Structure formats: structure tokens, C-alpha cells
Amino acid sequence: MQRYATDLVVGVDDFRDSGWQSAIVASKGKGYVGMWEALSGAAQSATEAGKASVGKVLWLLSNACSMMLTPSSANEPFKPFMVMNGNRTSLPEDFGESDIEFFCAIVDEIDDAWLQGRLADLIWLVRRTPRSPKHGLMAIDAYRKIPLDAETWGRGGNECWERAISLTQKLRAGAGDRMKDIESEIIAAFQATRSEDGFLTVRLADLLATNHLALGNAADIAKKLESFARLFDGQGDLHSGREYSLAAAFWFQQSGEAEKATDMKAFVAEEWAKEAVARASSDQPSHAVAASFYEKAIQTYRSIPRNERIGRQIDTRIADLQNSLNEANERSVCEMKSFTSDPINITQLVETAREAVRGKSVMDALAAFASIYPGERVAELRKTSEKMLNEYPVQAVVSVIYKSRDGRVIAKRPGMQLGDTSSRQNQEVLEAEMVKYYTMELQIAVQGCILPALEVMVLEHRLREGDFFSIAMNSPIVPPGRERLFAKALFAGYEMDFVVSLHLLIPQLEHLVRYRLKAAGAKTTTLSDDGIETENALGTLVDLPETTKIFGEDMAFELKALLCDPRGLNLRNELAHGLLDDSVFQSMQAVYVWWFGLKLVFNTFWNARRKADAQTDVDSSG
């Protein structure tokens, strides 16, 4: 249904007849979201009743309230509240010149602080000619009428006060004494808070701190925050105690009381430690969660300068917490659960793989085997991962912790930010999703293609180490002097000895990457301040742009996901540190790494041989 005719002109009389006050009253206490819903409902009813002018008035007010206020941005303070399937709610640029003039005509008549503040702010932001500070000041004064209480704060009152401060800073001298008044109002609200107000006290302190206000009151603010922190701690509310003690540490620092600031940081650390103990000893214990709390405690203690730790024996406490963290990590491994699904029928895939190598000469069979699986196609993998994130966004907004087999935290993935696909944080989520699906596909590739074909190869062809040496010698990608090592690694895998194969192959793959990068002129070393030059590890090398240029996007991705991405298999790093047990060398991933090395060496050999054969034919015919 079209909301209103674009050429329909509305004025002050239409506004007065619209009954907008009833919608606002119905939304009291629900902030802009509630006002948006109430006004849009009234607008739809008016439109359906044939009251076009009233409908347009209410739609315009609804659209103005539908925007999300983001006061941290001075130039783009309004963003769409919802973005979904290519559609979004309103933005300032959606309002035409006539709409803004309509808002100018009615804004003085509005006695609701929320609505007046929003319209005045929108006018000041969008209207360029003539532009005066009138509407900016009106927005500031309207926002300041919004109560500084716990209920209103959580329904958008905080953003309104932040926006009032931002506008006041932007107008500078034109705002008169408003900044002093704002500071006094927030301090008064802070002093009037009680512990029953929850986090309001600390949020008001944060608002002052963020805007460098009330520095002359720092000592009093710090003391109140500390008293609440200890009160909440005594009540067993560790989360609140931690929040308040952290804020108190900041304000003690501002007041010049460094010792008290350090005391409060230590208090924060102990709150984390208490929460770890509580989580591990609860009716439904989680040692994984407890481990994350111990980690936070250690990080907090480490933020205290070394010269301030000695008298408090903080280093000893850190060592105790580290032991608790190690124990929690080890016990958390036992808490991990596996999930099973219905089996996937890969019978046809297996038979196709066997037929691809059956009955062929040894070289033709090897050529077919080395191409039995196309490898990862990053462009397709990216599309699949993006689709899954769009269809199931809820699971992506939760952050993820990756743990090693012995329970250590080795990587973390942030939660996805809804509506901002281009952010670095969301790109990190996408990359992690790609690695996850790649690891899943790898299992099917080995079980459905590589192992069935390898079984036929072993039955029909007796290959020796010398055969693989001949291939490596004539493979252009194998670095000089490494032919024998590659041959031994590939032959061991053909013999199903993946313990020997991977111990030889993985370091040689790293050297191969480094060798090719150096040949292309890439810098593969790091020079320390004292003049010592060290070779960069594979994890650093695969992130160089030259790696993608030399090996292609697909192979560069596989090198990283297979060997040195903690979110993936990470085999290079775990093998280098002796963290792999025998079961890993008998796994699908071990088979794939061996086949990946064979594919790399054999295909370059095969392509070079066919090119040489073709040139021989040309020379013979000439």
C-alpha cells in the first residue's frame, strides 16, 4: 500500500487535526521505537479511512521517529533502525524539502520533548538555507527535558543526552552556558542515584567521563562508585561490582589518587576470579566459562604497572590464577559435546572416484588422482558463507572461542554486527565461516573421493620412492635441493604412513611458499631493533599479497586454512610445537594434507611434461 501521494501538500492545520497527541500518549515510556510504532499505526488507520492529509502527517512523524540515534557521529547521527533484504527504515535524506519545511512550521507547537527534540534535530541537520542555530538549540533544550532516570535511560534517554552534548559542542559559543548547565544536571542526577537504580550511576559517570566533564568532582564521583562496588560485591552481584569498581578506578586516576586507582583495578580482577569460582562450582558448572573469567582476571592484573604490583604481591596472584586457568581449560575439554546429523549418502561419489583411476596407466592414473577433487573454490565458498550468515544471523551475532585439544584458547571470533556488512568485524566473521565450511567439505572430499581413489591406486600400481623422486625432480614448483624430501613425504603417504609423511611434508610446503615469495621479490624476514633478521613463519607469509598473486586465491586460502589458521586445522603450528597426537595423523585432515602436497607437486610436473611433449611434436613436424 502506498503511504501517501508525493505531491500531497500538508500544513499546520493538518497537523493540528491529526490527533498525533493520542499516539504519543499511547507510547509513553517506550522511547522512539514506541513512538514510531504508535504513529505508524495511527497513520495506517487514517490512510485506510481516506484521510490522506492526516495520514501523511502521521507517516512523516512516524518516519522521523523510526531513525536510530547514534550520537557518536557528528555528521551522520541518524541511521536506519532496520536493514533487511535490501530494504531499510528512514534516513534524513529521505525527507524532501517540503517535508522539512513542514517540520519547521510545526516544531514550535510540539510540547513533547522526545518529538520536538527529534524534529528540531532533523531540521538543524538537513536544512541548509537558511540555517541558524535556532533549531540546534531547540533540540538541545528538548533533549535535556528527558528524565535522567533508570527506566528512561534504557529506552533511548542516554542517546538523547549524548546528542545534546554533541550539539552543544558543535555550536560552541552559540550554545551559551548550556554545557555548564548540562554538566550540573548530570552531576545532580548522579548524586541522586541509589543502588536500586542498577547501572544508572555508573552510566552517568561514563557519560561525564566520555565528554571530559565534572573533572573537578572526580574524587566525590570515585568514592560513590567505590561504595556501590563494595555494596554489590557484598550482595554477591559480582557483575555490578566489577562494573562499578572499573569506573571507580578511572575516576580515582582523574582525581590524582593513583594508589586507590590500583586498588580498584585489583578489585576488578578479584571480581573476575570470584565469578570464575562461582561458575565452576554452580549446580550447572561450566569450566569453559570459568576459564574465560580467569583469563579476564589475569589480563586485568597485568594492566597494573609492574612497579605497583610488588607491594600487593600481584605477580604471585597472577601465577595462582594461571594455574586455575590451566586446570579450567583442561576440564573444559570434557564439557564439549558432539552433534550428529543424518548420514550423507556418498555411494555414487565413491564409485565415480574409483572409476576415475581404475584401469589406467600409472601416469594417467596419477594425473586423474591428483585432480580427483578440484580443491576449494573461494568465490563459491564466500557466496555460500554469506548466504548462511544472512539466512541465520542469530548464530553469527554470538562471539566464538576456539580451543586447542588441550583446552587452551587459541583464537576468538567476534559477533557479527547486523546491518554493517563492510565492517572489519563482519569480514572476520565471514572469514571464520568460510574456514568452518571448508573444513566440513574437506571431510567429504577425503571420504568420498581421495581415499576411494587411493585404494584403487594402491591395488593397481606399485609405486616406489624413486618414482616420487623422479616426479619431484621434474616438478618446476619443488625448490632445488628439496626433491628427496618431497619424494620421501609423498611416498610415505602412498604407503599410508601419514606420521612420517606430514612431519616431512608440512615444513617443505612452508619452505616452498617462502622460496617462491623470495623469487618474486617479496620480503619474508623481519629485522629486529638489534639487527637480527629472522624468517617469518608461514602464518605471516600466507597473508602477504604476493602469496595470492603467485599461488592464486584458492590455493592461498587452502594453505592458510590447512596449516596456520587457528580457526581451521592449524596443522603447521600444532605440528611445529609437538601438539599433535597419533590420532590426528590417522585422520581425514592428514590424508588431505598429503593429497594436497601430491596435487601441487604432480600437477606442475604433469603440466611441464605435456608442454615439453607438445614442443617436441612441433619440432619433429618442423
C-alpha positions, 0 to 999 in steps of 0.5 A, spaced: 500 500 500 502 506 498 503 511 504 501 517 501 501 521 494 508 525 493 505 531 491 500 531 497 501 538 500 500 538 508 500 544 513 499 546 520 492 545 520 493 538 518 497 537 523 493 540 528 487 535 526 491 529 526 490 527 533 498 525 533 497 527 541 493 520 542 499 516 539 504 519 543 500 518 549 499 511 547 507 510 547 509 513 553 515 510 556 517 506 550 522 511 547 522 512 539 521 505 537 514 506 541 513 512 538 514 510 531 510 504 532 504 508 535 504 513 529 505 508 524 499 505 526 495 511 527 497 513 520 495 506 517 488 507 520 487 514 517 490 512 510 485 506 510 479 511 512 481 516 506 484 521 510 490 522 506 492 529 509 492 526 516 495 520 514 501 523 511 502 527 517 502 521 521 507 517 516 512 523 516 512 523 524 512 516 524 518 516 519 522 521 523 521 517 529 523 510 526 531 513 525 536 510 530 540 515 534 547 514 534 550 520 537 557 518 536 557 521 529 557 528 528 555 528 521 551 522 520 547 521 527 541 518 524 541 511 521 536 506 519 533 502 525 532 496 520 536 493 514 533 487 511 533 484 504 535 490 501 530 494 504 531 499 510 527 504 515 528 512 514 534 516 513 534 524 513 535 524 506 529 521 505 525 527 507 524 532 501 524 539 502 517 540 503 517 535 508 522 539 512 519 545 511 513 542 514 517 540 520 519 547 521 512 550 521 510 545 526 516 544 531 514 550 535 507 547 537 510 540 539 510 540 547 513 533 547 520 533 548 522 526 545 518 529 538 520 536 538 527 534 540 527 529 534 524 534 529 528 540 531 534 535 530 532 533 523 531 540 521 538 543 524 541 537 520 538 537 513 536 544 512 541 548 509 538 555 507 537 558 511 540 555 517 541 558 524 542 555 530 535 556 532 533 549 531 540 546 534 538 549 540 531 547 540 533 540 540 538 541 545 533 544 550 528 538 548 533 533 549 535 535 556 527 535 558 528 527 558 528 524 565 535 522 567 532 516 570 533 508 570 527 506 566 528 512 561 535 511 560 534 504 557 529 506 552 533 511 548 534 517 554 542 516 554 542 517 546 538 523 547 543 526 552 549 524 548 546 528 542 545 534 546 552 534 548 554 533 541 550 539 539 552 543 544 559 542 542 558 543 535 555 550 536 560 552 541 559 559 543 552 559 540 550 554 545 551 559 551 552 556 558 548 550 556 554 545 557 555 548 564 548 547 565 548 540 562 554 538 566 550 540 573 544 536 571 548 530 570 552 531 576 545 532 580 542 526 577 548 522 579 548 524 586 541 522 586 542 515 584 541 509 589 543 502 588 536 500 586 537 504 580 542 498 577 547 501 572 544 508 572 550 511 576 555 508 573 552 510 566 552 517 568 559 517 570 561 514 563 557 519 560 561 525 564 567 521 563 566 520 555 565 528 554 571 530 559 566 533 564 565 534 572 573 533 572 573 537 578 568 532 582 572 526 580 574 524 587 566 525 590 564 521 583 570 515 585 568 514 592 560 513 590 562 508 585 567 505 590 561 504 595 556 501 590 562 496 588 563 494 595 555 494 596 554 489 590 560 485 591 557 484 598 550 482 595 554 477 591 552 481 584 559 480 582 557 483 575 555 490 578 561 490 582 566 489 577 562 494 573 562 499 578 569 498 581 572 499 573 569 506 573 571 507 580 578 506 578 578 511 572 575 516 576 580 515 582 586 516 576 582 523 574 582 525 581 590 524 582 589 518 587 593 513 583 594 508 589 586 507 590 586 507 582 590 500 583 586 498 588 580 498 584 583 495 578 585 489 583 578 489 585 576 488 578 580 482 577 578 479 584 571 480 581 573 476 575 576 470 579 570 470 584 565 469 578 570 464 575 569 460 582 562 461 582 561 458 575 565 452 576 562 450 582 554 452 580 549 446 580 550 447 572 558 448 572 561 450 566 569 450 566 569 453 559 566 459 562 570 459 568 576 459 564 574 465 560 573 469 567 580 467 569 583 469 563 579 476 564 582 476 571 589 475 569 589 480 563 586 485 568 592 484 573 597 485 568 594 492 566 597 494 573 604 497 572 609 492 574 612 497 579 605 497 583 604 490 583 610 488 588 607 491 594 600 487 593 604 481 591 600 481 584 605 477 580 604 471 585 596 472 584 597 472 577 601 465 577 595 462 582 590 464 577 594 461 571 594 455 574 586 455 575 586 457 568 590 451 566 586 446 570 579 450 567 581 449 560 583 442 561 576 440 564 573 444 559 575 439 554 570 434 557 564 439 557 564 439 549 559 435 546 558 432 539 552 433 534 550 428 529 546 429 523 543 424 518 548 420 514 550 423 507 549 418 502 556 418 498 555 411 494 555 414 487 561 419 489 565 413 491 564 409 485 565 415 480 572 416 484 574 409 483 572 409 476 576 415 475 583 411 476 581 404 475 584 401 469 589 406 467 596 407 466 600 409 472 601 416 469 594 417 467 592 414 473 596 419 477 594 425 473 586 423 474 588 422 482 591 428 483 585 432 480 580 427 483 577 433 487 578 440 484 580 443 491 576 449 494 573 454 490 573 461 494 568 465 490 563 459 491 565 458 498 564 466 500 557 466 496 555 460 500 558 463 507 554 469 506 548 466 504 548 462 511 550 468 515 544 472 512 539 466 512 541 465 520 544 471 523 542 469 530 548 464 530 553 469 527 551 475 532 554 470 538 562 471 539 566 464 538 572 461 542 576 456 539 580 451 543 586 447 542 585 439 544 588 441 550 583 446 552 587 452 551 584 458 547 587 459 541 583 464 537 576 468 538 571 470 533 567 476 534 559 477 533 557 479 527 554 486 527 547 486 523 546 491 518 554 493 517 556 488 512 563 492 510 565 492 517 572 489 519 568 485 524 563 482 519 569 480 514 572 476 520 566 473 521 565 471 514 572 469 514 571 464 520 565 461 516 568 460 510 574 456 514 568 452 518 565 450 511 571 448 508 573 444 513 566 440 513 567 439 505 574 437 506 571 431 510 567 429 504 572 430 499 577 425 503 571 420 504 568 420 498 573 421 493 581 421 495 581 415 499 576 411 494 581 413 489 587 411 493 585 404 494 584 403 487 591 406 486 594 402 491 591 395 488 593 397 481 600 400 481 606 399 485 609 405 486 616 406 489 620 412 492 624 413 486 618 414 482 616 420 487 623 422 486 623 422 479 616 426 479 619 431 484 625 432 480 621 434 474 616 438 478 618 446 476 614 448 483 619 443 488 625 448 490 632 445 488 635 441 493 628 439 496 626 433 491 628 427 496 624 430 501 618 431 497 619 424 494 620 421 501 613 425 504 609 423 498 611 416 498 610 415 505 603 417 504 602 412 498 604 407 503 599 410 508 604 412 513 601 419 514 606 420 521 612 420 517 609 423 511 606 430 514 612 431 519 616 431 512 611 434 508 608 440 512 615 444 513 617 443 505 610 446 503 612 452 508 619 452 505 616 452 498 611 458 499 617 462 502 622 460 496 617 462 491 615 469 495 623 470 495 623 469 487 618 474 486 621 479 490 617 479 496 620 480 503 619 474 508 624 476 514 623 481 519 629 485 522 629 486 529 631 493 533 638 489 534 639 487 527 637 480 527 633 478 521 629 472 522 624 468 517 617 469 518 613 463 519 608 461 514 602 464 518 605 471 516 607 469 509 600 466 507 597 473 508 602 477 504 599 479 497 604 476 493 602 469 496 595 470 492 598 473 486 603 467 485 599 461 488 592 464 486 586 465 491 584 458 492 590 455 493 592 461 498 586 460 502 587 452 502 594 453 505 592 458 510 586 454 512 590 447 512 596 449 516 596 456 520 589 458 521 587 457 528 580 457 526 581 451 521 586 445 522 592 449 524 596 443 522 603 447 521 603 450 528 600 444 532 605 440 528 611 445 529 610 445 537 609 437 538 601 438 539 599 433 535 597 426 537 597 419 533 590 420 532 590 426 528 595 423 523 590 417 522 585 422 520 581 425 514 585 432 515 592 428 514 590 424 508 588 431 505 594 434 507 598 429 503 593 429 497 594 436 497 602 436 497 601 430 491 596 435 487 601 441 487 607 437 486 604 432 480 600 437 477 606 442 475 610 436 473 604 433 469 603 440 466 611 441 464 611 434 461 605 435 456 608 442 454 615 439 453 611 433 449 607 438 445 614 442 443 617 436 441 611 434 436 612 441 433 619 440 432 619 433 429 613 436 424 618 442 423 
